Amino acid sequence: MTLSPRLTGGLVRDPAGPEPTDAELIRLTELALCRGARRVAVGHGRSAPAAGVVAAFTRRWEASGGTVLDVVTWPEEAASWLRQATRFAAADPDLWVMAGAPLGWAQMTRRLLWSTPWQPERTLAFAVLGTKRAIELVGAYNLQGLAGATSDGGTWTVRDGSIHSTPRNRGIT
């Protein structure tokens, strides 16, 4: 990323998205376990739905024997997101997990790419972030390897400059 990480003004704020489904939570946990993760750092926007999905995920993750190193929240609007991005990346987990509304997530993700050693290929995200619109806010070529769960328990992955989905019961990526 060579330009300022901050998106220009005038973008419409996104809704926080629907509550996660059980299938989505189960699949995201499976994806993390299949990648060999034991220690995760979780980040999310400050909306009630994002906080709820993270609480549900962290309960499920810890019940599976995993450790949550840190939970970092970020605002939808900020001057730079540098403080939150630095803290999120500093946890140096096996895997990062992200939730939130697309616009705030994109701002945070752009700051992560610009200012930290965060790696999208070591990151999982929830269904609301696995959309073409959300990925385009950051740029798909900047997010190679980012993956997540769909609301029906499938998966999505960013590769080769676009987002690819796999229906549930077709394997874990």
Secondary structure, DSSP 4 states (H G I P E B T S, - for coil): --S-SSPPS-PPPPP--PPPPHHHHHHHHHHHHHTT--EEEEEEESSHHHHHHHHHHHHHHHHTT-EEEEEEEE-SS-S--HHHHHHHHHT--SEEEEES-HHHHHHHHHHHHHHS---GGGEEE-GGGSSHHHHHHH-GGG-TT-EEE-TTS-EEEEETTEEEEE-TTS---
